[in-house]
């Protein structure tokens, strides 16, 4: 009996020693307004033509993360050149920008040079538009997307500070623990693009927040496994949506689809932030 008890005690001790450490948290998360759009041909977002004759209003959101004295920006929205642009009711997709990221950072008292890290979910223009306003920051982006960006001249121009030799850029493969304590993790959700990622942020009061990138553009897409016509891999897209749903459920995370205006209210209204 003593031998059994001793063995059980050793097993429990070994299990405790090998248990995963409790993830860290960051101080604050702000949602930034990074543009809005009108989709006049919604079947662009369905390769099964599920939305014939429908239109939809979408938003572009970016996120500012504070961890001590360090700041990180997740995605950078539409380019400044679209500020004040009229919304077109004919074009397949028409976009505008009401406020720049720099204007919103100024309202928070944050200077551009304080942004030390920029994470990009993927290389599409509505997610990289204002990144070059932070040329001193390190860029983290999926490896597949970085390779694609380097081959596409307009994208390479938008990401010019990180295209040269020796630039502060990291090509991310798989999941990536950005701060080394589990508080901010890039989540591999490839399919929309070859290196597409979402972001998991842990906060002390709010808990886990899961940001979608473009794993889906609105809830109906996510709920029905809807795949946009321009995604790079259909099977990967379906797997990414499945992972996103299950990860949000298992972590009891606040899941935010970055383009769906119905998810804007899941975080405090700017200039307030989630803690």
N, C-alpha and C positions, 0 to 999 in steps of 0.2 A: 504493500500500500504506500509505504514511504517512497519507494522508487517511482511509483506512478505519480504521486504528488510532486516529487522533485522534477520528473520529466515534464509534467504539465506546467509547472512554474517556469521551467526553462523555455518551453514553447511559447508561453505568453510573453516572456521577456524578449525573446527573439522577434516575436510579432510586433511588439511595441517599438522595438529598435528599428525595424524595417518599415514601419508605417510612414506614409507620406507626410511631410511637414505641413503644418497649417499654412495656406497661402497668405501672402501679405495683402495689404490694401493701399490704395492711393488716397490722397486727401480730398480731391474734388474733381467733378466732371461737369463741363458745361456743354450744352448743345448750341452750336452756332448756326445762323442762317446763311446758307451758301448758295441760294438761288431757288428758283421754282420754274416749272415748265408745264406746258399743255401738250398732251399727246393726242393728236388728231386722228392717228391711225393706230389704234390700240392693238391691232393684230401683230404689230411689230414685236409685241411681248408674248406672242403665242404662236408656236410653230404648228399648232393644231387649229388655228383660226377660231379661237374660243370667244373672241371679242369683236366680231364683225359689226361695224356700224357704231361702235362705242368710242368715247373719248374719256380722258381722265386727266385730272390735275395732280401733279406730283411735286414734291419738294426735294431740294438737295440739302443735306445736312452734313456738317462737319463737327468735330468734337475736340475740345481742349481739355487736357488732363494735367492736373497739378500733383506732383509728388515731392513734398518738401519745397526746395527752391527750384526744382526742375519742372519744365513744361514740355508736353508733347502735343502735337496736332495730329488728329486722325482725319485724313482726306482734306481736300482743299477746294472743292466745289467748282463752280463755273468761273471762267476768267473775268477779270475786272472789265474787260471790253464790253461785256454784256450788261453792265450797270445801266439801268433805266431803259433797256431795250423793250420795244413794244412786243406783246404776245401776238403771234400770227395765228389766225384761225384756219389757215390752209396748209401750211407746212406740216409734214408728218410729225415733227416735234419742234416746238418753239420754246425758247428759254429766255429768262431775264434774271437780273441780279438786283436786289434792293439795297443791300449793305455789303461792304467788303469785309473780309476777315480782319484786316488791319484796323478798320473802324471799330469793329466789335472788341478787338483786343485793347484798343485805346480806352474804350468805355470801362474795361476791367483794370486798367492801369498796367497792362502787360506790354512790354516793348518787343518788337519783332526779334531782336537778338536774344531774347530770353527763351525762345523756342529752340530747344536743343535737339529735338527729334521729331521727324515727320514720318508717320506711317501712312502708306497709300494702299487702299484695299485693292485697286486695280488701275490700269493705265488709261482708262477712258477719260475724255476731256472734261466731264462734269465732276471728276474726282481729283484732277491734277491742276485745275485752272489757275489757282493762286499759289501753288507751291513755290514758285520761283521768287516770291516775296520774302522767302526765308532761306537765302542762299548759304548761311552759315550753319544751318541745321544738318544733322545726319539724316539721310533718307533710308527707310526700310521698306522694301517692296518685294513681292513674290518674284522668284527667280525667272519664271516663265514670262512674267509681265515686263521685267527689266529687259530681257532679251528682245521682246516684241517692241518695246518702246525705242530701243536703239535702232531698230530697222524702219521705224515710222517717223518721217521727218517732222511733222507737226508736233508729235508727242515728244520727240527728242528735244525740240526747241522749247516746249513748255517745261521740260525737266533739265534744261541746259546746265544748271549748276552741278548736276550729278552725272553728267554724261562723259566728262573728261577723265583721262587717266589719273589715278590717285584721288578721285573724288570721294567724299564721305558718303558712301552708299553701301548698303548690305542687301544682297540678294537672298531672300528667305526661302528655304525649302521646308515644307511641312509646317508644323506648329512652331512658334518661336516665343519663348518667355523673354520679353523685352527688358524687364527690370531685374530678372534673376531671382524673384521671390514669389512668382505666380500672381502678382497683382495685375499685370497687363500682359495678355498673351495674344499674339496673332494666331488665328485659327485657319488652318488650311481648308478652303472651300472652293477649290478649283472647279472650273466648268464654265462659268460665265466668261472667264478669260483663263489662259493657261496657268496663271499664278495667283488667281484671285484668293483673297483672305477676308475674313471677318475679324472682329476684335472683341475679346473678353476682358472686361474691366471690373475689378472688385473694389467696393467702397465699404467703409466701416459701418455706416448706417443703412444705406440703400441695399447693400448686398451686391450680387453679381448683375452686371449689365452686359448683354450680348448684342453687339452691333453687326448688322448684316452685310455691310458693303452692298453688293448687288446680287447676293444669293437669290433674292427675289425682290421685285420692285414694288409690290403691293400684296396685301394679304391673300387675295384671291389666287394670285400666282403661287404663293407658298402653299396654300391649302390644297390646291388641285395639281401640284407638281407641274405647273405651267412653265414651259421653257421658251424664252425669247428666241426669235429667228436668228439673232446675231450672236448667240452663245457659241463658244468654240468647241464644246464637247457635250453632247446631250446626256450621255450616261454619267459623266462626272457631275453635270448640273443636278441631276436627280439625286445622286448620292450626297451632294453638298446640301441640298434642301432637307434631305432626311437627317443628316448629321446635325444641321442647325436646329431643327425641331426637337430632336432627342436631347441634344446638349442643353438647350434652354429648359427642357422639362426636368432633366436629372439634376441640374444646378439650381432649379427654381429661380432662374434668371429673368430679369426684365428684358424681353427680346424686342429689339427695335429694328424695324425695317426702315432703312435710312431714307427711302424715297416716299414712304407712305405718310401723308399728312395726318392720318389718324393716330400715328405713333408720336407725333410731336409732343403731346401733353404727357407722355410717360415720364419725361424728365422736367424739372422745374423750368419755368419760362425765363429766358435771358433777361437781365444779367444774373439771375440766381443760378446756382449750380447744385448738383446732387452731391451729397456727402456720404 
